[in-house]
Amino acid sequence: MNGPQALPREYPVLPLQDAARAQVHANLARHVARMGVPVHMAYVVMRNAEVTRAQELEHLATLSTTHALAPEAVRKDHLRVQVGACTVKWERHAHYSCYTLLRALPPSTQLIDDPQGLMAQLLPEGNWLKQLPGQTLAAVHLVMLLGDPPHAVQRMAAYDHWFREGAALASILGRSSHSCAVSDFALQSDGFERVLLVVRPGLSEGQVGRVAQRVLDVLTHRVLAMQGLALARELNSELQQVEQTLANQLQAMAHDHRGVRQALRELAQCVRQTQAWQAAHAPAFAAGRAHGEVLTQRLAELREAPVAQTQALGEGLLRQVLPAMQEQAACERRLDALARALDAALALAHAQLLTLGLEQGALEHAQAQIRADRALAELQALRSALFALLAGLFAAALVGILRHFALRALGASADFAVDVASALALPAVAALAWHALRRAFSARAQGAGP
């Protein structure tokens, strides 16, 4: 018996399926960096809506060690290079790009250095970060030190120059309380936020990298979830104007039926404007919702535990983000409700215009019927007058004929004068008939009215 044979039918891989699988492997390859402790990281998120991948790679090439990179050495959307003692990592996503710079610190580091001094040690080319292409969404200094996480907050006196007094938030992370995160989420004078992670000794480099990545993911999605806030606030004022226009046109249609055509034009213009807003802003609102959901998941993955007499990190972060997310959601619901209300008002205007058209048609039909009745009455009066005229002429002719035969029966000759009188009587009879006709028309006009 022969062994198993290959199926004669081939199963081609779909391009979208192949691209999705490649994206999954790329995410696994680039997501987590292995690092030891202590370490200093500078993390910057840039909006890349108007920045091409080539521009970002060109800026990366300004670092001295990347000039010799071959084109095939650069991955599709991520890159990691070594610049002296500093490791530079770049990731490009659909709407944003991330730049991470990390440098190992001496084991005895206690953050006594000024943050600006740490930054100078991180990357000798200090202007490189300031010249990143795009718009800055987030910038974070993250320092990881070895220590005992439950007592990290008690050591905050040594780190007061990193945070505002009394404003720091802290949480114990992980089921085994392997680290403690401290931050105040405040922008410092250098434009960076500051986060301190105190990690328990014994964690592997991979575990340290995953902890740092989770914290950075939370900070990234926090900013991306609030991207539509400025858009929502700007749109709310415009929505108020359209809502006022809608209310005015509905009131006008209720009190003045003749203004329906003008209201229909105004409502159609509002519908076009609302549809344009929905098409332009729906992607931003949808992205905000998606990043908000990812933010909630990432916070759950941190597995925070509270620290005594200190607000939890996730709790303080959500207090910042949730109002913005709710305002965006409210603006989106308001836009959708306005679109539905405009559609209903437009349908009402069409129905009212159709009703007015039917009423106008009925009125024109009634007026046409009145004109037809008047014409029929005129024809009837004319017929009556003609009958009277013909009757008068017939009577005059009949009198003349009877007179002629009567004279012949008597043997008398016809008198010329009498014949002339009879002939002259015909116009008189016609005049009398015409007078009767005019009286009939005058009586009809006075009875019918205008």
Secondary structure, 3 states (H helix, E strand, C coil): CCCCCCCCCCCCCCHHHHHHHHHHHHHHHHCCCCCCCCEEEEEEEEECCCCCHHHHHHHHCCCHHHCCCCHHHCCCCEEEEEECCEEEEEEECCCEEEEEEEEECCCCCCCCCCHHHHHHHHCCCCHHHHCCCCEEEEEEEEEEEECCHHHCHHHHHHHHHHCCCCCCEEEEECCCCCEEEEECCCCCCCCCEEEEEEECCCCCHHHHHHHHHHHHHHHHHHHHHCCCHHHHHHHHHHHHHHHHHHHHHHHHHHHCHHHHHHHHHHHHHHHHHHHHHHHHHHHHHHHHHHHHHHHHHHHHHHCCEEECCECCHHHHHHHHHHHHHHHHHHHHHHHHHHHHHHHHHHHHHHHHHHHHHHHHHHHHHHHHHHHHHHHHHHHHHHHHHHHHHHHHHHHHHHHHHHHHHHHHHHCCCCCHHHHHHHHHHHHHHHHHHHHHHHHHHHHHHHHHCC
